[in-house]
Structures are given as structure tokens and as C-alpha cells.
Amino acid sequence: MDIAPDAIIVRTSEALATEVDGEVVLIRIEDGVYFGLDQIGTEIWRRLAAPKQVSVLFEELREHFEGDSGRIEQETLAFLAELAENRLVLPA
């Protein structure tokens, strides 16, 4: 699933989340499949508690993490696409 920078997304209510040692573990309610998020994934998940435009998320992540701006955007889009494919984020 392609996610555009002007899209507004939010995490779904179909997943339970808990934090373990500073990283989030998600469990999809409908089938019990779980996902472990690393530090960056956890930061993105936290920031999607309320609907957010993807381009705003890019800006926030660039301020929070050091690194190449293009790479941050590319990796964030790939991660969001994976979350969307697993029904963990939705368009707002």
C-alpha cells in the first residue's frame, strides 16, 4: 500500500499495545498476531495516537532523530506501508 506524504493516518483500535523495555509490542486482536517494534517504530507508533499527516510525522522524526532527511522519509513510508498492510494503521 502506497502512503502519500499528504495522507492523514492513525493507528487502529484493532491492536493492543504494550511497552516492554522501551519498545512497543503490538497484538492484532482479530487473530493474535504480534509485532515487535524497534526504537524508531515505537516512536512512530506513539506519534500516531491521534490522526497525523505523514509530512508532519516526517518533520517530527527529523527533529527527533539524526540522519539523512530523504532516508528518514523513505524508511518511514516503508514502515507505515507495512503497518497499513497489517491493518495496524488506517486513513483518518
All heavy atoms as an XYZ file, in Angstrom:
723
protein
N       0.837     -1.181      0.000
C       0.000      0.000      0.000
C       0.881      1.244      0.000
O       1.770      1.369      0.824
C      -0.899     -0.019      1.234
C      -1.671      1.249      1.436
S      -2.667      1.160      2.936
C      -3.689      2.562      2.648
N       0.658      2.115     -0.951
C       1.399      3.367     -1.002
C       0.724      4.399     -0.107
O      -0.493      4.561     -0.140
C       1.459      3.901     -2.432
C       2.370      3.066     -3.314
O       3.298      2.436     -2.770
O       2.150      3.044     -4.537
N       1.536      5.092      0.651
C       1.031      6.145      1.534
C       1.684      7.439      1.090
O       2.910      7.535      1.037
C       1.342      5.842      3.001
C       0.607      4.557      3.413
C       0.946      7.008      3.882
C       0.855      4.105      4.816
N       0.865      8.418      0.790
C       1.358      9.714      0.312
C       1.702     10.616      1.494
O       1.095     10.517      2.561
C       0.300     10.377     -0.555
N       2.661     11.519      1.311
C       3.026     12.442      2.384
C       1.871     13.324      2.860
O       1.866     13.757      4.013
C       4.136     13.298      1.759
C       4.741     12.402      0.725
C       3.587     11.615      0.178
N       0.873     13.560      1.990
C      -0.247     14.398      2.433
C      -1.374     13.586      3.070
O      -2.368     14.137      3.522
C      -0.788     15.230      1.268
C      -1.339     14.382      0.136
O      -1.048     13.170      0.084
O      -2.065     14.940     -0.702
N      -1.205     12.262      3.157
C      -2.214     11.412      3.788
C      -2.249     11.657      5.293
O      -1.234     11.996      5.908
C      -1.907      9.942      3.516
N      -3.402     11.479      5.876
C      -3.566     11.560      7.321
C      -3.878     10.154      7.798
O      -4.801      9.506      7.310
C      -4.684     12.545      7.706
C      -4.315     13.942      7.221
C      -4.917     12.523      9.218
C      -5.398     14.976      7.410
N      -3.085      9.682      8.746
C      -3.261      8.321      9.232
C      -3.341      8.303     10.753
O      -2.931      9.257     11.434
C      -2.137      7.388      8.747
C      -0.779      7.890      9.195
C      -2.177      7.201      7.257
C       0.343      6.923      8.902
N      -3.843      7.198     11.278
C      -3.941      6.996     12.724
C      -3.842      5.504     12.990
O      -4.174      4.690     12.117
C      -5.266      7.588     13.275
C      -6.473      6.825     12.749
C      -5.261      7.652     14.788
N      -3.391      5.157     14.157
C      -3.331      3.731     14.470
C      -4.734      3.190     14.719
O      -5.625      3.913     15.154
C      -2.384      3.454     15.622
C      -2.693      4.172     16.889
C      -1.543      4.008     17.858
N      -1.922      4.492     19.172
C      -1.086      4.741     20.140
N       0.198      4.557     19.942
N      -1.508      5.161     21.303
N      -4.914      1.922     14.432
C      -6.214      1.291     14.550
C      -6.522      0.919     15.995
O      -5.608      0.746     16.803
C      -6.278      0.023     13.670
O      -7.555     -0.558     13.804
C      -5.241     -0.988     14.072
N      -7.781      0.771     16.281
C      -8.189      0.307     17.614
C      -8.208     -1.216     17.663
O      -8.539     -1.808     18.683
C      -9.569      0.865     17.958
O     -10.521      0.397     17.026
N      -7.852     -1.859     16.563
C      -7.861     -3.319     16.460
C      -6.576     -3.961     16.972
O      -6.387     -5.159     16.810
C      -8.100     -3.744     15.003
C      -9.421     -3.267     14.447
C     -10.621     -3.812     15.212
O     -10.633     -5.020     15.541
O     -11.531     -3.024     15.497
N      -5.706     -3.171     17.580
C      -4.452     -3.707     18.102
C      -4.276     -3.301     19.551
O      -4.612     -2.184     19.943
C      -3.276     -3.186     17.282
N      -3.779     -4.226     20.335
C      -3.394     -3.931     21.706
C      -1.899     -3.653     21.696
O      -1.148     -4.313     20.983
C      -3.685     -5.116     22.616
C      -5.139     -5.535     22.749
C      -5.244     -6.812     23.573
C      -5.957     -4.424     23.384
N      -1.484     -2.688     22.478
C      -0.069     -2.335     22.516
C       0.404     -2.285     23.964
O      -0.323     -1.828     24.845
C       0.157     -0.984     21.849
N       1.606     -2.755     24.175
C       2.237     -2.648     25.477
C       3.714     -2.346     25.264
O       4.281     -2.693     24.232
C       2.036     -3.923     26.321
O       2.470     -3.669     27.659
C       2.790     -5.096     25.744
N       4.306     -1.706     26.241
C       5.717     -1.362     26.135
C       6.533     -2.308     27.002
O       6.198     -2.545     28.162
C       5.938      0.095     26.561
C       7.278      0.622     26.146
C       7.357      2.131     26.206
O       6.403      2.806     25.796
O       8.410      2.622     26.665
N       7.585     -2.851     26.411
C       8.491     -3.759     27.102
C       9.909     -3.252     26.877
O      10.367     -3.182     25.737
C       8.343     -5.207     26.562
C       9.319     -6.138     27.267
C       6.913     -5.698     26.693
N      10.574     -2.885     27.939
C      11.950     -2.385     27.850
C      12.098     -1.252     26.844
O      13.038     -1.212     26.041
C      12.925     -3.516     27.506
C      13.021     -4.559     28.614
O      12.872     -4.186     29.796
O      13.249     -5.735     28.292
N      11.138     -0.334     26.820
C      11.222      0.842     25.962
C      10.790      0.627     24.529
O      10.881      1.538     23.714
N      10.337     -0.576     24.188
C       9.867     -0.851     22.831
C       8.448     -1.393     22.890
O       8.065     -2.071     23.842
C      10.807     -1.834     22.125
C      12.186     -1.234     21.926
C      13.146     -2.134     21.182
O      12.841     -3.326     20.991
O      14.217     -1.643     20.799
N       7.659     -1.099     21.869
C       6.254     -1.491     21.837
C       6.097     -2.857     21.184
O       6.723     -3.162     20.176
C       5.415     -0.429     21.086
C       4.008     -0.921     20.815
C       5.369      0.868     21.886
N       5.218     -3.653     21.793
C       4.787     -4.920     21.224
C       3.303     -4.766     20.922
O       2.523     -4.343     21.773
C       5.018     -6.099     22.193
C       4.458     -7.386     21.622
C       6.494     -6.235     22.518
N       2.909     -5.079     19.688
C       1.520     -4.965     19.250
C       0.940     -6.353     19.058
O       1.615     -7.249     18.553
C       1.437     -4.229     17.908
C       2.059     -2.850     17.831
C       2.069     -2.374     16.382
C       1.279     -1.895     18.696
N      -0.315     -6.508     19.437
C      -1.040     -7.747     19.186
C      -2.313     -7.384     18.443
O      -3.109     -6.568     18.922
C      -1.380     -8.493     20.483
C      -0.092     -8.832     21.234
C      -2.199     -9.749     20.182
C      -0.313     -9.412     22.606
N      -2.474     -7.948     17.252
C      -3.685     -7.712     16.475
C      -4.800     -8.546     17.095
O      -4.693     -9.771     17.183
C      -3.446     -8.072     15.008
C      -4.384     -7.380     14.055
C      -3.983     -7.503     12.612
N      -3.640     -8.878     12.249
C      -2.757     -9.199     11.317
N      -2.131     -8.266     10.650
N      -2.492    -10.460     11.027
N      -5.866     -7.897     17.545
C      -6.932     -8.539     18.298
C      -7.610     -9.653     17.512
O      -7.871    -10.731     18.043
C      -7.977     -7.490     18.754
C      -7.330     -6.498     19.717
C      -9.172     -8.157     19.396
C      -8.187     -5.290     20.025
N      -7.879     -9.431     16.250
C      -8.676    -10.384     15.474
C      -8.037    -11.756     15.321
O      -8.731    -12.761     15.217
C      -9.029     -9.820     14.106
C      -7.824     -9.670     13.185
C      -8.145     -8.984     11.884
O      -8.781     -7.914     11.933
O      -7.756     -9.514     10.834
N      -6.693    -11.829     15.324
C      -6.072    -13.125     15.090
C      -4.883    -13.431     16.000
O      -4.263    -14.480     15.872
C      -5.643    -13.252     13.627
C      -4.712    -12.137     13.187
O      -4.207    -11.400     14.042
O      -4.497    -12.011     11.971
N      -4.564    -12.543     16.924
C      -3.496    -12.790     17.873
C      -2.091    -12.663     17.325
O      -1.127    -12.982     18.015
N      -1.949    -12.186     16.103
C      -0.618    -11.995     15.526
C       0.053    -10.827     16.255
O      -0.575     -9.800     16.515
C      -0.712    -11.724     14.009
C       0.646    -11.359     13.432
C      -1.286    -12.936     13.300
N       1.317    -10.999     16.601
C       2.004     -9.923     17.305
C       3.179     -9.392     16.488
O       3.706    -10.058     15.622
C       2.460    -10.362     18.699
C       3.606    -11.333     18.711
C       4.908    -10.884     18.844
C       3.380    -12.698     18.602
C       5.971    -11.765     18.851
C       4.440    -13.601     18.613
C       5.722    -13.122     18.741
O       6.770    -14.001     18.750
N       3.516     -8.141     16.802
C       4.579     -7.419     16.115
C       5.432     -6.727     17.165
O       4.898     -6.100     18.075
C       3.993     -6.343     15.187
C       3.016     -6.880     14.184
C       1.676     -7.029     14.517
C       3.431     -7.251     12.926
C       0.762     -7.537     13.596
C       2.531     -7.760     12.001
C       1.199     -7.900     12.336
N       6.729     -6.816     17.033
C       7.642     -6.094     17.906
C       8.215     -4.903     17.162
O       8.662     -5.040     16.023
N       8.164     -3.752     17.784
C       8.677     -2.529     17.160
C      10.002     -2.138     17.796
O      10.144     -2.194     19.019
C       7.672     -1.382     17.324
C       6.256     -1.626     16.809
C       5.411     -0.370     17.002
C       6.260     -2.052     15.354
N      10.945     -1.725     16.973
C      12.215     -1.237     17.490
C      12.030      0.190     18.001
O      10.917      0.714     18.056
C      13.313     -1.335     16.432
C      13.063     -0.457     15.207
O      12.139      0.393     15.219
O      13.798     -0.622     14.219
N      13.111      0.846     18.369
C      13.050      2.187     18.936
C      12.369      3.176     17.993
O      11.521      3.965     18.404
C      14.460      2.681     19.285
C      14.490      4.097     19.816
C      15.906      4.637     19.948
O      16.870      4.037     19.470
N      16.027      5.783     20.583
N      12.716      3.124     16.722
C      12.140      4.064     15.753
C      10.673      3.739     15.509
O       9.824      4.630     15.501
C      12.954      4.074     14.448
C      14.370      4.585     14.735
C      12.267      4.923     13.378
C      15.350      4.410     13.598
N      10.353      2.458     15.346
C       8.965      2.056     15.175
C       8.112      2.441     16.371
O       6.971      2.889     16.228
N       8.671      2.286     17.559
C       7.966      2.674     18.780
C       7.686      4.173     18.787
O       6.581      4.606     19.129
C       8.796      2.270     20.017
O       8.863      0.835     20.063
C       8.193      2.795     21.301
N       8.658      4.965     18.391
C       8.471      6.421     18.342
C       7.382      6.792     17.348
O       6.536      7.643     17.616
C       9.788      7.115     17.987
C       9.737      8.616     18.128
C       9.473      9.081     19.547
O       9.913      8.437     20.515
O       8.792     10.128     19.689
N       7.368      6.150     16.195
C       6.326      6.410     15.195
C       4.967      6.009     15.752
O       3.995      6.762     15.635
C       6.640      5.675     13.879
C       7.879      6.296     13.212
C       5.436      5.705     12.932
C       8.422      5.510     12.034
N       4.872      4.836     16.372
C       3.602      4.363     16.934
C       3.055      5.365     17.948
O       1.874      5.685     17.957
C       3.796      2.983     17.562
C       2.525      2.392     18.064
C       2.106      2.312     19.362
C       1.486      1.796     17.287
N       0.890      1.712     19.430
C       0.478      1.389     18.172
C       1.314      1.583     15.908
C      -0.686      0.756     17.747
C       0.151      0.960     15.492
C      -0.832      0.555     16.388
N       3.920      5.848     18.832
C       3.491      6.836     19.842
C       2.923      8.092     19.178
O       1.939      8.655     19.624
C       4.670      7.232     20.722
C       5.099      6.184     21.689
C       6.262      6.693     22.520
N       6.788      5.636     23.367
C       8.071      5.445     23.601
N       8.980      6.244     23.061
N       8.468      4.466     24.381
N       3.560      8.522     18.110
C       3.143      9.757     17.449
C       1.857      9.600     16.635
O       1.275     10.586     16.211
C       4.270     10.287     16.563
C       5.462     10.756     17.384
C       6.649     11.113     16.525
N       7.802     11.425     17.333
C       8.102     12.654     17.785
N       7.339     13.673     17.494
N       9.183     12.835     18.512
N       1.411      8.377     16.432
C       0.176      8.139     15.676
C      -1.025      7.887     16.585
O      -2.049      7.392     16.136
C       0.358      6.965     14.713
C       1.365      7.187     13.596
C       1.520      5.925     12.763
C       0.958      8.372     12.736
N      -0.933      8.246     17.845
C      -2.059      8.079     18.769
C      -3.255      8.917     18.329
O      -4.401      8.530     18.531
C      -1.639      8.455     20.186
N      -2.983     10.037     17.722
C      -4.028     10.907     17.151
C      -3.758     11.006     15.651
O      -2.621     10.823     15.215
C      -3.979     12.287     17.793
N      -4.792     11.280     14.865
C      -4.573     11.408     13.413
C      -3.456     12.407     13.109
O      -3.375     13.467     13.734
C      -5.918     11.904     12.894
C      -6.904     11.394     13.896
C      -6.194     11.483     15.226
N      -2.603     12.031     12.159
C      -1.454     12.876     11.832
C      -1.162     12.799     10.350
O      -1.194     11.728      9.755
C      -0.240     12.418     12.624
C       0.968     13.317     12.419
C       2.032     13.027     13.429
C       1.495     13.213     14.810
N       2.215     14.137     15.638
N      -0.856     13.955      9.771
C      -0.446     13.985      8.372
C       0.976     13.425      8.290
O       1.842     13.744      9.114
C      -0.501     15.401      7.821
C      -0.253     15.464      6.336
C      -0.566     16.835      5.769
O      -0.653     17.810      6.496
N      -0.730     16.892      4.471
N       1.215     12.588      7.298
C       2.501     11.914      7.161
C       3.643     12.930      7.041
O       4.701     12.747      7.640
C       2.478     10.937      5.969
C       3.846     10.333      5.717
C       1.440      9.840      6.207
N       3.442     14.011      6.323
C       4.508     15.011      6.182
C       4.857     15.655      7.528
O       6.017     15.983      7.775
C       4.125     16.079      5.158
O       2.958     16.756      5.565
N       3.873     15.804      8.402
C       4.139     16.329      9.749
C       4.937     15.304     10.551
O       5.866     15.660     11.284
C       2.809     16.692     10.464
C       3.051     17.048     11.920
C       2.112     17.824      9.733
N       4.600     14.040     10.387
C       5.355     12.978     11.039
C       6.817     13.012     10.592
O       7.722     12.893     11.419
C       4.724     11.619     10.725
C       5.399     10.394     11.320
C       5.402     10.446     12.844
C       4.716      9.123     10.825
N       7.058     13.215      9.291
C       8.430     13.351      8.790
C       9.175     14.450      9.541
O      10.304     14.260      9.984
C       8.464     13.714      7.300
C       7.999     12.651      6.356
C       7.548     13.027      5.100
C       8.018     11.308      6.671
C       7.121     12.082      4.184
C       7.598     10.345      5.767
C       7.146     10.741      4.518
N       8.548     15.607      9.648
C       9.180     16.749     10.321
C       9.525     16.409     11.769
O      10.624     16.719     12.245
C       8.263     17.968     10.280
C       8.071     18.557      8.898
C       7.029     19.660      8.880
O       6.878     20.364      9.906
O       6.354     19.817      7.855
N       8.586     15.788     12.462
C       8.817     15.427     13.863
C       9.966     14.437     13.996
O      10.803     14.566     14.900
C       7.544     14.831     14.465
C       6.428     15.828     14.616
C       5.133     15.203     15.093
O       5.061     13.958     15.263
O       4.169     15.951     15.308
N      10.016     13.469     13.108
C      11.082     12.470     13.179
C      12.443     13.064     12.834
O      13.458     12.683     13.424
C      10.759     11.286     12.263
C       9.538     10.457     12.679
C       9.198      9.438     11.613
C       9.748      9.796     14.030
N      12.481     13.995     11.888
C      13.752     14.663     11.551
C      14.268     15.451     12.751
O      15.475     15.544     12.968
C      13.579     15.573     10.344
C      13.573     14.836      9.022
C      13.709     15.792      7.849
N      12.570     16.678      7.732
C      11.520     16.476      6.938
N      11.467     15.397      6.172
N      10.529     17.332      6.883
N      13.362     16.033     13.537
C      13.777     16.779     14.729
C      14.230     15.844     15.848
O      15.100     16.199     16.637
C      12.625     17.652     15.223
C      12.298     18.807     14.306
C      11.062     19.573     14.735
O      10.523     19.311     15.828
O      10.619     20.441     13.957
N      13.640     14.654     15.904
C      13.920     13.717     16.988
C      15.162     12.855     16.725
O      15.906     12.533     17.649
C      12.692     12.826     17.217
C      12.788     11.960     18.428
N      12.563     12.439     19.694
C      13.110     10.648     18.566
C      12.725     11.459     20.562
N      13.056     10.362     19.903
N      15.361     12.449     15.476
C      16.470     11.566     15.109
C      17.428     12.291     14.179
O      17.015     13.081     13.349
C      15.954     10.313     14.379
C      15.099      9.419     15.229
C      13.722      9.398     15.060
C      15.663      8.597     16.191
C      12.921      8.568     15.835
C      14.870      7.773     16.970
C      13.501      7.754     16.799
N      18.709     11.958     14.310
C      19.692     12.483     13.374
C      19.739     11.568     12.167
O      19.514     10.369     12.279
C      21.067     12.534     14.031
C      21.168     13.570     15.125
C      22.565     13.647     15.701
O      23.523     13.183     15.057
O      22.680     14.169     16.811
N      20.000     12.128     11.025
C      20.133     11.304      9.837
C      19.710     12.044      8.596
O      19.213     13.165      8.648
N      19.914     11.376      7.493
C      19.561     11.930      6.194
C      18.046     12.072      6.082
O      17.301     11.112      6.299
C      20.097     11.006      5.102
C      19.701     11.468      3.726
O      20.177     12.540      3.304
O      18.890     10.759      3.086
N      17.592     13.247      5.719
C      16.169     13.542      5.619
C      15.454     12.607      4.640
O      14.373     12.093      4.922
C      15.981     15.005      5.197
O      14.624     15.318      5.093
N      16.057     12.380      3.490
C      15.462     11.503      2.492
C      15.336     10.074      2.987
O      14.336      9.397      2.733
N      16.348      9.624      3.698
C      16.305      8.259      4.237
C      15.236      8.127      5.312
O      14.532      7.119      5.371
C      17.669      7.877      4.792
C      17.701      6.454      5.274
C      19.090      6.001      5.616
N      19.008      4.623      6.082
C      19.944      4.034      6.771
N      21.070      4.667      7.034
N      19.802      2.798      7.173
N      15.113      9.133      6.167
C      14.072      9.111      7.196
C      12.705      9.000      6.541
O      11.870      8.197      6.953
C      14.169     10.364      8.100
C      15.412     10.257      8.992
C      12.898     10.536      8.943
C      15.745     11.501      9.767
N      12.469      9.795      5.504
C      11.175      9.760      4.814
C      10.949      8.403      4.148
O       9.869      7.816      4.278
C      11.089     10.883      3.789
C      10.984     12.243      4.419
C      10.885     13.374      3.415
O      10.570     13.109      2.232
O      11.114     14.529      3.817
N      11.945      7.891      3.452
C      11.824      6.620      2.741
C      11.525      5.481      3.711
O      10.629      4.667      3.480
C      13.107      6.351      1.958
C      13.099      5.049      1.207
C      14.441      4.781      0.534
O      15.459      5.383      0.858
N      14.437      3.870     -0.413
N      12.280      5.404      4.791
C      12.092      4.320      5.748
C      10.779      4.458      6.506
O      10.141      3.455      6.838
C      13.284      4.239      6.694
C      14.534      3.752      5.979
C      15.734      3.584      6.881
O      15.596      3.695      8.122
O      16.822      3.321      6.333
N      10.363      5.691      6.783
C       9.079      5.911      7.451
C       7.931      5.466      6.559
O       7.005      4.790      7.017
C       8.912      7.397      7.854
O       9.983      7.751      8.745
C       7.577      7.645      8.539
N       7.988      5.812      5.279
C       6.934      5.389      4.348
C       6.870      3.868      4.247
O       5.780      3.287      4.219
C       7.154      6.003      2.964
C       6.811      7.480      2.835
C       7.231      7.999      1.467
C       5.326      7.728      3.078
N       8.017      3.220      4.194
C       8.041      1.757      4.117
C       7.440      1.147      5.381
O       6.657      0.194      5.312
C       9.475      1.263      3.903
N       7.769      1.701      6.529
C       7.242      1.198      7.792
C       5.731      1.418      7.880
O       4.988      0.521      8.283
C       7.961      1.868      8.965
C       7.453      1.435     10.312
C       7.672      0.143     10.762
C       6.759      2.311     11.122
C       7.210     -0.259     12.014
C       6.290      1.918     12.364
C       6.524      0.624     12.815
N       5.273      2.602      7.483
C       3.835      2.890      7.501
C       3.082      1.969      6.553
O       1.974      1.510      6.865
C       3.577      4.356      7.143
C       4.062      5.385      8.154
C       3.851      6.794      7.615
C       3.394      5.198      9.506
N       3.673      1.680      5.402
C       3.044      0.756      4.452
C       2.917     -0.635      5.067
O       1.885     -1.293      4.910
C       3.836      0.709      3.152
N       3.936     -1.062      5.779
C       3.878     -2.366      6.443
C       2.796     -2.376      7.521
O       2.037     -3.343      7.650
C       5.240     -2.698      7.053
C       5.292     -4.054      7.704
C       6.663     -4.393      8.265
O       7.644     -3.710      7.943
O       6.725     -5.365      9.033
N       2.718     -1.296      8.307
C       1.658     -1.207      9.313
C       0.280     -1.237      8.663
O      -0.633     -1.910      9.156
C       1.812      0.068     10.153
C       2.995      0.141     11.113
C       3.035      1.508     11.790
C       2.951     -0.977     12.145
N       0.124     -0.515      7.555
C      -1.161     -0.476      6.856
C      -1.527     -1.850      6.304
O      -2.684     -2.278      6.410
C      -1.123      0.562      5.742
N      -0.560     -2.546      5.725
C      -0.818     -3.877      5.177
C      -1.256     -4.860      6.261
O      -2.009     -5.791      5.997
C       0.424     -4.405      4.459
C       0.685     -3.714      3.139
C       1.993     -4.135      2.496
O       2.571     -5.176      2.903
O       2.445     -3.419      1.597
N      -0.794     -4.629      7.479
C      -1.153     -5.487      8.600
C      -2.330     -4.927      9.406
O      -2.592     -5.379     10.519
C       0.065     -5.697      9.499
C       1.048     -6.648      8.878
O       0.793     -7.847      8.815
N       2.159     -6.124      8.371
N      -2.994     -3.930      8.831
C      -4.195     -3.330      9.416
C      -3.940     -2.757     10.816
O      -4.774     -2.872     11.713
C      -5.347     -4.335      9.437
C      -5.723     -4.802      8.040
C      -6.823     -5.831      8.004
N      -6.652     -7.006      8.858
C      -5.899     -8.068      8.575
N      -5.206     -8.098      7.466
N      -5.823     -9.098      9.394
N      -2.774     -2.145     10.982
C      -2.421     -1.540     12.255
C      -2.539     -0.016     12.222
O      -2.573      0.630     13.263
C      -1.015     -1.954     12.670
C      -0.859     -3.462     12.924
C       0.600     -3.833     13.063
C      -1.657     -3.893     14.148
N      -2.563      0.564     11.023
C      -2.867      1.991     10.843
C      -3.905      2.110      9.738
O      -4.008      1.241      8.870
C      -1.625      2.858     10.504
C      -0.632      2.879     11.639
C      -0.979      2.416      9.207
N      -4.670      3.205      9.810
C      -5.759      3.452      8.867
C      -5.720      4.903      8.407
O      -5.231      5.762      9.141
C      -7.113      3.218      9.535
C      -7.372      1.883     10.197
C      -8.601      1.973     11.081
C      -7.560      0.830      9.140
N      -6.317      5.190      7.254
C      -6.503      6.594      6.896
C      -7.469      7.224      7.888
O      -8.434      6.571      8.318
C      -7.125      6.542      5.498
C      -7.021      5.126      5.054
C      -6.799      4.277      6.241
N      -7.206      8.441      8.271
C      -8.101      9.133      9.221
C      -9.220      9.824      8.484
O      -9.143     10.095      7.319
C      -7.310     10.128     10.058
